[in-house]
């Protein structure tokens, strides 16, 4: 992987982590106040899960393969 590719992945990883953290805050606030419909809350939780999956995928791409 080139340095540029790695830098792009790291930038994307930072963006995804920030969005994931923001969603976590939103979900927590709305869960505590009950100001959101259950369907909206489920959509946010699904989006958060998809973000987490993308984060793990990118992290795995950035970790060098030990067996290589």
KOLNU-434232 format. One record per atom (N, C-alpha, C, O): residue in three letters; x negated, y, z; residue number from 0. Coordinates in pm, 1 decimal. Atoms other than C-alpha are relative to their C-alpha. Layout:
<sites>
ALA|X|Y|Z|NUM .
...
</sites>
This chain:
<sites>
UNK|-85.3|-116.4|0.0|0 .
UNK|0.0|0.0|0.0|0 .
UNK|-90.3|123.2|0.0|0 .
UNK|-186.4|131.0|76.5|0 .
UNK|80.9|-121.3|8.1|1 .
UNK|-139.3|339.4|-93.8|1 .
UNK|29.1|91.0|119.3|1 .
UNK|130.6|76.9|187.4|1 .
UNK|-18.3|-95.5|-109.8|2 .
UNK|-182.8|618.3|158.1|2 .
UNK|124.9|83.9|-20.1|2 .
UNK|194.8|116.1|75.9|2 .
UNK|-118.8|-80.1|29.8|3 .
UNK|89.2|818.1|-17.4|3 .
UNK|126.9|-78.4|30.6|3 .
UNK|221.3|-25.3|89.2|3 .
UNK|-116.3|84.7|-28.5|4 .
UNK|334.0|526.8|1.0|4 .
UNK|21.9|-12.8|150.6|4 .
UNK|134.6|-5.3|199.6|4 .
UNK|-9.9|13.5|-145.3|5 .
UNK|256.9|481.2|368.1|5 .
UNK|51.0|128.9|63.8|5 .
UNK|133.1|125.6|155.4|5 .
UNK|-45.4|-128.8|-54.0|6 .
UNK|304.5|850.8|437.4|6 .
UNK|148.6|21.3|-27.5|6 .
UNK|222.0|68.7|59.1|6 .
UNK|-141.9|-12.9|34.0|7 .
UNK|638.8|850.0|255.7|7 .
UNK|86.0|-88.6|89.0|7 .
UNK|191.8|-46.5|135.7|7 .
UNK|-74.2|91.1|-87.0|8 .
UNK|753.5|547.7|455.2|8 .
UNK|5.9|53.4|143.1|8 .
UNK|109.7|46.1|208.8|8 .
UNK|2.6|-54.3|-136.4|9 .
UNK|645.3|708.6|781.8|9 .
UNK|93.4|119.9|13.2|9 .
UNK|160.3|135.5|115.3|9 .
UNK|-91.2|-114.7|-2.2|10 .
UNK|834.9|1028.4|694.0|10 .
UNK|145.9|-46.7|1.1|10 .
UNK|228.8|5.5|75.6|10 .
UNK|-135.5|55.3|4.0|11 .
UNK|1145.3|827.8|607.7|11 .
UNK|35.1|-63.3|134.3|11 .
UNK|147.7|-49.7|182.2|11 .
UNK|-20.5|62.9|-129.8|12 .
UNK|1105.5|633.2|931.7|12 .
UNK|32.5|105.9|105.9|12 .
UNK|122.1|86.4|188.1|12 .
UNK|-27.0|-109.2|-94.5|13 .
UNK|1093.1|958.6|1129.9|13 .
UNK|140.8|55.5|-18.4|13 .
UNK|210.7|82.2|79.3|13 .
UNK|-134.3|-50.5|29.0|14 .
UNK|1409.7|1082.0|956.4|14 .
UNK|107.1|-96.3|51.1|14 .
UNK|205.1|-54.5|112.7|14 .
UNK|-97.3|100.4|-43.2|15 .
UNK|1594.5|756.7|1024.7|15 .
UNK|8.3|-7.8|152.1|15 .
UNK|117.2|-20.4|208.1|15 .
UNK|0.3|2.3|-146.8|16 .
UNK|1488.7|754.1|1389.8|16 .
UNK|73.0|120.2|57.4|16 .
UNK|147.4|107.8|154.6|16 .
UNK|-68.3|-121.2|-46.1|17 .
UNK|1608.7|1111.4|1433.2|17 .
UNK|151.1|-12.5|-18.5|17 .
UNK|228.0|19.9|72.0|17 .
UNK|-142.7|17.9|25.2|18 .
UNK|1944.6|1034.2|1272.7|18 .
UNK|60.0|-103.1|96.1|18 .
UNK|170.7|-84.8|146.5|18 .
UNK|-46.2|103.6|-92.1|19 .
UNK|1977.2|719.7|1485.6|19 .
UNK|17.5|57.2|140.7|19 .
UNK|117.4|30.8|207.7|19 .
UNK|-6.5|-61.6|-133.1|20 .
UNK|1903.5|916.4|1802.7|20 .
UNK|116.2|99.5|8.7|20 .
UNK|186.3|105.2|109.7|20 .
UNK|-111.0|-95.3|2.5|21 .
UNK|2150.5|1189.4|1702.4|21 .
UNK|134.4|-72.0|7.0|21 .
UNK|224.6|-30.1|79.5|21 .
UNK|-124.3|77.8|-2.5|22 .
UNK|2421.6|931.7|1636.3|22 .
UNK|24.4|-58.6|138.4|22 .
UNK|137.8|-61.7|186.2|22 .
UNK|-10.8|53.9|-135.2|23 .
UNK|2351.3|773.5|1973.0|23 .
UNK|54.6|105.8|95.1|23 .
UNK|141.6|76.8|177.2|23 .
UNK|-48.1|-109.9|-84.0|24 .
UNK|2403.3|1111.6|2141.2|24 .
UNK|147.6|30.8|-26.7|24 .
UNK|226.1|49.3|66.3|24 .
UNK|-138.9|-29.7|36.7|25 .
UNK|2725.9|1177.3|1950.0|25 .
UNK|93.4|-108.1|52.0|25 .
UNK|197.7|-78.5|110.4|25 .
UNK|-82.5|112.1|-46.0|26 .
UNK|2864.0|831.6|2026.7|26 .
UNK|15.8|4.5|151.2|26 .
UNK|125.6|-15.9|203.1|26 .
UNK|-5.6|-5.4|-146.3|27 .
UNK|2777.9|867.7|2393.6|27 .
UNK|92.6|112.7|47.4|27 .
UNK|176.5|92.2|135.2|27 .
UNK|-84.1|-113.4|-40.9|28 .
UNK|2938.5|1213.1|2423.1|28 .
UNK|147.8|-27.0|-25.2|28 .
UNK|231.6|-4.0|61.9|28 .
UNK|-140.4|25.0|32.3|29 .
UNK|3257.9|1112.2|2246.0|29 .
UNK|56.9|-116.8|79.1|29 .
UNK|175.2|-118.2|112.8|29 .
UNK|-45.1|113.7|-80.5|30 .
UNK|3276.4|785.2|2434.7|30 .
UNK|35.5|46.8|141.4|30 .
UNK|134.2|1.5|199.5|30 .
UNK|-22.7|-50.2|-135.6|31 .
UNK|3254.8|971.8|2765.5|31 .
UNK|123.9|88.7|8.3|31 .
UNK|195.6|86.0|108.3|31 .
UNK|-113.7|-92.4|-3.3|32 .
UNK|3517.7|1231.4|2672.5|32 .
UNK|127.4|-60.7|-57.5|32 .
UNK|237.0|-11.3|-31.2|32 .
UNK|-117.8|60.6|62.0|33 .
UNK|3749.0|1003.1|2474.7|33 .
UNK|59.2|86.8|-108.5|33 .
UNK|176.1|72.0|-143.8|33 .
UNK|-49.3|-96.8|98.0|34 .
UNK|3775.7|1279.1|2214.2|34 .
UNK|-1.4|-52.8|-143.2|34 .
UNK|22.1|23.1|-237.2|34 .
UNK|8.8|54.6|135.0|35 .
UNK|3738.6|1044.4|1918.9|35 .
UNK|87.2|-123.7|-10.4|35 .
UNK|99.9|-201.2|84.4|35 .
UNK|-79.4|119.0|24.0|36 .
UNK|3965.0|785.0|1767.5|36 .
UNK|-91.5|-121.7|-7.5|36 .
UNK|-208.3|-111.1|-44.9|36 .
UNK|76.8|124.2|-2.3|37 .
UNK|3850.8|425.5|1797.9|37 .
UNK|-60.1|-31.8|-136.6|37 .
UNK|-173.3|-79.4|-145.0|37 .
UNK|47.7|29.5|135.4|38 .
UNK|3817.8|390.2|1419.5|38 .
UNK|-122.4|85.0|-33.8|38 .
UNK|-218.5|35.0|-92.4|38 .
UNK|113.9|-87.8|24.7|39 .
UNK|3584.8|689.7|1397.3|39 .
UNK|-122.1|-46.7|79.5|39 .
UNK|-234.4|-46.2|29.1|39 .
UNK|107.7|47.9|-85.5|40 .
UNK|3378.3|555.9|1684.6|40 .
UNK|-63.6|-126.6|-58.5|40 .
UNK|-185.8|-141.7|-56.4|40 .
UNK|51.4|122.7|61.7|41 .
UNK|3345.5|216.9|1513.0|41 .
UNK|-83.5|31.5|-122.7|41 .
UNK|-186.7|-31.8|-144.9|41 .
UNK|77.5|-38.7|118.9|42 .
UNK|3227.6|384.5|1190.9|42 .
UNK|-137.0|54.1|39.5|42 .
UNK|-237.8|21.1|-22.9|42 .
UNK|127.5|-54.5|-46.2|43 .
UNK|2960.1|575.5|1379.5|43 .
UNK|-92.0|-111.0|51.2|43 .
UNK|-212.3|-110.2|25.2|43 .
UNK|79.4|111.3|-52.3|44 .
UNK|2846.3|258.9|1555.1|44 .
UNK|-53.9|-87.3|-113.3|44 .
UNK|-167.3|-134.8|-105.7|44 .
UNK|46.6|77.3|114.4|45 .
UNK|2825.6|72.5|1222.4|45 .
UNK|-112.0|73.4|-72.2|45 .
UNK|-210.3|12.2|-113.8|45 .
UNK|105.1|-79.7|63.8|46 .
UNK|2623.5|357.1|1071.7|46 .
UNK|-128.5|-7.5|82.4|46 .
UNK|-237.9|-19.0|27.2|46 .
UNK|116.2|8.6|-88.2|47 .
UNK|2392.8|347.7|1373.9|47 .
UNK|-68.6|-135.5|-15.8|47 .
UNK|-191.5|-142.1|-18.5|47 .
UNK|55.8|133.3|18.5|48 .
UNK|2344.4|-27.5|1329.2|48 .
UNK|-73.2|-11.1|-133.6|48 .
UNK|-182.0|-68.3|-140.0|48 .
UNK|67.2|1.8|130.7|49 .
UNK|2263.2|14.2|957.9|49 .
UNK|-131.9|76.6|5.4|49 .
UNK|-231.8|34.3|-52.8|49 .
UNK|123.3|-77.4|-15.1|50 .
UNK|2008.8|281.4|1049.2|50 .
UNK|-106.0|-81.9|72.5|50 .
UNK|-222.5|-83.2|32.8|50 .
UNK|94.4|82.4|-75.8|51 .
UNK|1849.5|49.0|1303.8|51 .
UNK|-59.6|-109.6|-88.2|51 .
UNK|-179.1|-138.0|-80.0|51 .
UNK|48.7|103.4|91.1|52 .
UNK|1823.2|-224.6|1041.3|52 .
UNK|-101.4|57.3|-98.3|52 .
UNK|-202.4|-6.7|-127.2|52 .
UNK|94.1|-64.6|91.2|53 .
UNK|1653.7|17.8|800.0|53 .
UNK|-130.4|35.2|71.9|53 .
UNK|-239.1|20.9|16.1|53 .
UNK|118.4|-33.7|-79.7|54 .
UNK|1417.4|132.2|1074.4|54 .
UNK|-88.5|-123.2|17.1|54 .
UNK|-209.7|-116.3|-3.7|54 .
UNK|76.4|123.7|-19.6|55 .
UNK|1312.0|-225.6|1148.3|55 .
UNK|-64.0|-44.5|-131.2|55 .
UNK|-178.8|-89.0|-132.2|55 .
UNK|53.3|39.5|130.4|56 .
UNK|1267.4|-297.9|777.2|56 .
UNK|-123.0|82.9|-35.6|56 .
UNK|-223.7|28.3|-80.7|56 .
UNK|113.7|-87.1|31.9|57 .
UNK|1038.4|2.4|729.5|57 .
UNK|-115.8|-25.4|95.8|57 .
UNK|-231.6|-27.4|54.2|57 .
UNK|106.7|30.4|-96.6|58 .
UNK|846.6|-72.5|1048.8|58 .
UNK|-73.9|-127.0|-40.5|58 .
UNK|-196.3|-134.0|-29.3|58 .
UNK|62.6|125.0|43.6|59 .
UNK|783.3|-424.2|917.9|59 .
UNK|-87.0|20.0|-123.6|59 .
UNK|-188.5|-47.7|-139.9|59 .
UNK|81.7|-29.5|117.5|60 .
UNK|654.3|-281.8|589.8|60 .
UNK|-129.9|70.6|39.2|60 .
UNK|-232.4|54.4|-27.0|60 .
UNK|117.1|-76.2|-42.2|61 .
UNK|412.3|-57.6|777.7|61 .
UNK|-97.6|-82.3|84.1|61 .
UNK|-216.0|-49.9|92.6|61 .
UNK|86.9|86.1|-81.0|62 .
UNK|278.2|-332.0|1004.3|62 .
UNK|-75.3|-93.6|-93.1|62 .
UNK|-14.0|-166.7|-170.8|62 .
UNK|76.3|89.6|88.7|63 .
UNK|-4.6|-513.3|829.8|63 .
UNK|29.5|-145.9|31.3|63 .
UNK|46.6|-184.1|147.1|63 .
UNK|-26.2|143.2|-14.6|64 .
UNK|56.6|-881.5|772.3|64 .
UNK|-121.4|-66.5|64.9|64 .
UNK|-230.4|-66.1|7.8|64 .
UNK|109.8|59.5|-76.0|65 .
UNK|-156.4|-1063.1|1029.3|65 .
UNK|-60.9|-119.5|-74.9|65 .
UNK|-181.3|-143.3|-66.1|65 .
UNK|48.2|118.4|68.9|66 .
UNK|-184.0|-1374.2|813.5|66 .
UNK|-66.9|32.0|-133.6|66 .
UNK|-130.0|-55.1|-193.5|66 .
UNK|55.5|-36.3|131.3|67 .
UNK|-293.4|-1184.4|502.3|67 .
UNK|-150.5|5.5|0.0|67 .
UNK|-211.2|34.6|-103.1|67 .
</sites>
